[in-house]
């Protein structure tokens, strides 16, 4: 699973506290994990996926310009999508740990994975990423030859503010442009990102492990 890492003006990572809250919520009410929101590490970009990781929505909170600026905002949006999908992938692991039956369309049924540590453990987020990465590795091995035959392409929003570099259905990186966004472009930038991600998802089996960051 690729990580969209970029420079920040803060050392805190909003994803960690968010993931811990999510685990607590799912453990108390497993049936509520139908729409899952994930932040980037600054907490100023967010994305929503459904219970199996399909793209639903994306957005920016006030303060995104100071936290991300034009150079990092595209990567921040995709990092938020990656965060939301990671949380979606956690659900079957949490259900398994708690003895709740898993749905057949979730990633947790693909391979037996070790239980996660407690959400309060220092290595919780790393352990969760490790479990998910292993499941992704198995999926990647199955689809490797098919992806190698697919040419890279660019999926761009119609306003010229956001574009994705993809291979097949997999996002390789995101960037702003060719017109550089400004603080006043929030709504147009988000609309461009939404349009690009919707176009990428259209006509695809947009589930975890098939199209992901």
Buried (B, 14 or more C-beta within 10 A) or exposed (E): BEEBEBEBEEEEBBBEEBBBEBBEEBBEEBEEBEEBBBBBBBBBBBBBBBBBBBBBBBBBBEEBBEBBBBEBBBBBBBBBBBBBBBBBBBBBBBBBEEEBEBEEEBBBEBEEBEEBBEBEEEEBBEBBBEBBEEBBEEBBEEBEEEEEEEEEEEBBBEBBBBBBBBEBBBBEBBBBEEBEBEEEBBEBBBBBBBBBBBBBBEEEEBBBBBBBB
